[in-house]
Amino acid sequence: MAKLFFRYAAMNAGKSTALLQVAHNYEERGHRVRIFTAGMDDRYGRGYVTSRLGPQRVAELFDATTDFLSLIPVQPDIACLLVDEAQFLSADQVWALHELAHMRNLPAICYGLRTDFRGQLFPGSAALLGLADEMDEMKTICDCGRKATMNMRVDGSMRRVTEGAQVEIGGNARYRAVCGRCFRAA
């Protein structure tokens, strides 16, 4: 039986790298995957899953209007659905991925952030935390050496930003992965 998976972490934990490795593993064994990433993420160009380590791969884009159920045939010729930047999914899209896993026997593995720079759940992450059959926290470390669990938005002087829109694409120039202590002390 297929499952809906959520693999989450703070920034720089290797989520995109892990997704690319899973895709490679499936394809090396002759199986086809479909890879999706958020259309709003243009850090490395639109339509790519890119690891900070360098590997990059073309991906299909999703946005608020994407209907996964209509994109995936009833008898898919794919073995797995992979979603990067899953925090940007809507709750309805997560329900659709859940249906693909449970009614069409198509595993869906989603990679994303759990919370934003204020410590608030993203809508897609909240739905995944509620619906995923399996969840895995991927790990990274804070500058202080503790496990990083928070994403801190910073300004040009590397000072913590506490207000603003939930989504502001910026990568390492705008965000840091930090532990709870450093998040509160900043």
Summary of the structure (lengths in Angstrom):
residues: 186
radius of gyration: 16.4
end to end distance: 45.1
largest distance: 52.5
contacts: 577
relative contact order: 0.22
helix: 28%
strand: 25%
